[in-house]
Amino acid sequence: MPSRKVAKTSSLTPSATLAQLSTSSATNPVTAPPASPQPPSSSSPPHYRTRSYTRSLFPKLSSSTKGGRQHDHLLKFPARSQQVSVAQSNKSKKSKKRSHDEVLMVLRTDMVDTPGHKEEIPSTTSVLHAATVYAENHLNNSRPIPNSYSEAMRAADKQNWLEACNSEMQAHHENGTFTLVPLPPNVKPIGCRWVFNIKDKGLYKARLVAKGYTQKEGIDYEETFSPVIKHTSLRLLLAIAGRLKMHVHQMDVKTAFLNGDLKEDLYMRQPPGYKAVSKNSEDKTTEYVLKLNKSIYGLKQAPLVWNQTINKTLVSLGFKKTIHEPCIYYKFDNKDQTLVALYVDDMLIAGTNLAKINQLKIHLGQVYQMKDLGVATKFIGMNLEISSTGIQVCMKDYIRNLLAEYNMTDCNPVKTPANKTNLDDLPDSTDLPCDENEYRSIVGKLLYAANTVRYDINYIVSKLSRYFASPKVKHMDAAKRVLRYLKGTPTFGLRYTSYAPNELFSYSDANLASEADTKSRSTTGSVVLYGGSPVSWRSKLQTLVALSTANSELVALCYTTQESVWLLNLLKDMNINCNASLFCDNQPAIKTVQSDALLEGTKHIRIKVDFVKQQLQCTVLSLQYVPTKLNCADMFTKAITDPLFSNLRQRCASGLSPIDLL
């Protein structure tokens, strides 16, 4: 590959026009491009290109190649106030203070042309072309997402990526994210890199990300924890919105992490493809870096800084943070109620008054660069359908992409996600190792679906996640069976209705040491319904070994009680009071928590038993018996077959109590 050379800039000024840059590049012996090995004849033009990008960060931008050699763009670096304060180096106190006019920006494009080669440049302003490129990337896999800047510049759609990079740099400039300064002595700057992606609608995205793993605790950052809304809290908000017939809108904060001010002094190396050099020919040793004024993606403290920033904004607008969920905000104005859910930079707004939702969006748009997505249709992988009767939630797009990724689009569907046969009882021929990376990838993506919307696959996916260390062929077959089940039920999900009762229905169940690979531990199954569908569910091995079925049921009952009490408190934070019914299918467990006597067989789980007793006495929880065939939590403890599986799945989707379903 031809070597890259950065053109010296001693004879150019930052205010030079595009024509001056091109003329200087051709006449000045210092900046003139190397001659071609075979000079072109007078009848044919020289093989070079000059591009101009109207949406570029830089006002004057040119690029040319000649004789198969690359020449860099010479650019003016636009600082926030058109001046950069350049600190004097302690190593050279006699050096003169350099002004911003002595600094130029060099953009490397890694473009190498050969004589006679003519490339057709696609239009980046064409929506049709962008959609076509997206289809080729994601359906035909002919143009993969580049992993680095150099890969992006070698790609067939490199101009799309270059414009995406320029757009990102423009956002940083307008935001005042960083300032170009010489590197202070005894300071080690952190690195950075580009991360590329193509959005669903064919939009090319480039994100400048700091290499936060090089930061040192106590020097570059202190606290890093930032809250993220739980999926349970998000589902509860949707259930409230569906039951109260709220309007649900969605907004996205553009470059959210760039809005928070940093407390620490951080210096970052210049991004790949963009380099500042000194105009002064005598100054060849000074290294220029970017002093971060605001947070940037990749920093360890970036999520925390953004969360603190948006919190101040919402509080100033009259919102209050719920006590039991730090990412849900509420505001009551007479009879109108507005709720805001934050998932990092994605925002879900639900309210009874549409005018006040629009007013909130206007206020937020005045503070941040916001993207108003209107009525919510897709949020963190969930497909939302909002109507006057409720909210339908599914993951049909996620499932379709998942099936396509693993070549399961044309597979034959099955009626249940799991085979009732225990994995340990399968023949030895299925005990051979499988592709570990593929297995972990499949199960990991199934876990997201199971924990977000698809509660019907929660048990089997939770079980398959135990074999990440050394998966076998039988485990891979079980994972692909789940994909086949999803193939037949892509639109199944949650439906929160306006006619659902204002009451929590909590189901608890346990399966005593039924699997050989669990070291005699039992499985807890729990599901809580509100607004017509589940809002919380769990299938998990218990941390202790239960000595009897009643013991395992008491452990499961303790967890379900904890979850129910938390949901009741969260509803109360949003000024919603309701009752809660707790259902269990084990009579000895029910009698244990309803009795004041200390039983001999429950001494080792006394704290859990006492907790359930206290909550039943002090809260609105009421404990009732339910037959096993009507216990919705049974599908979270073991693999069951049709018709029982379909029956329990339908009971969960109904959101009603067992009495109402009889």
Secondary structure, 3 states (H helix, E strand, C coil): CCCCCCCCCCCCCCCCCHHHHHHHHHHCCCCCCCCCCCCCCCCCCCCCCCCCCCCCCCCCCCCEEECCEEECEEEECCCCCCCCCCCCCCCCCCCCCCCHHHEEEEECCCCCCCCCCCCCCCCCCCHHHHHHHHHHHHCCCCCCCCCCHHHHHHCCCHHHHHHHHHHHHHHHHHHCCEEEEECCCCCCCECEEEEEEECCCCCEEEEEEECHHHCCECCCECCCCCCCCCHHHHHHHHHHHHHCCCEEEEEEECCHHHCCEEEEEEEECCCCCEEEEECCCCCCCCCEEEEEEECCCCCCCHHHHHHHHHHHHHHHCCCEECCCCCCEEEEEECCEEEEEEEECCEEEEEECCHHHHHHHHHHHHHHCCEEEEEECCEECCEEEEEECCEEEEECHHHHHHHHHHCCCCCCCCCCCCCCCCCHHHCCHHHCCECCHHHHHHHHHHHHHHHHHCCHHHHHHHHHHHHHCCCCEHHHHHHHHHHHHHHHHCCCCCEEEECCCCCEEEEEEEEECCCCHHHCCCCEEEEEEEECCEEEEEEEEECCCCCCCHHHHHHHHHHHHHHHHHHHHHHHHHCCCCCEEEEEECCHHHHHHHHCCCCCHHHHHHHHHHHHHHHHHHHCCEEEEECCHHHCHHHHHCCCCCCCHHHHHHHHHHHCCCHHHHC
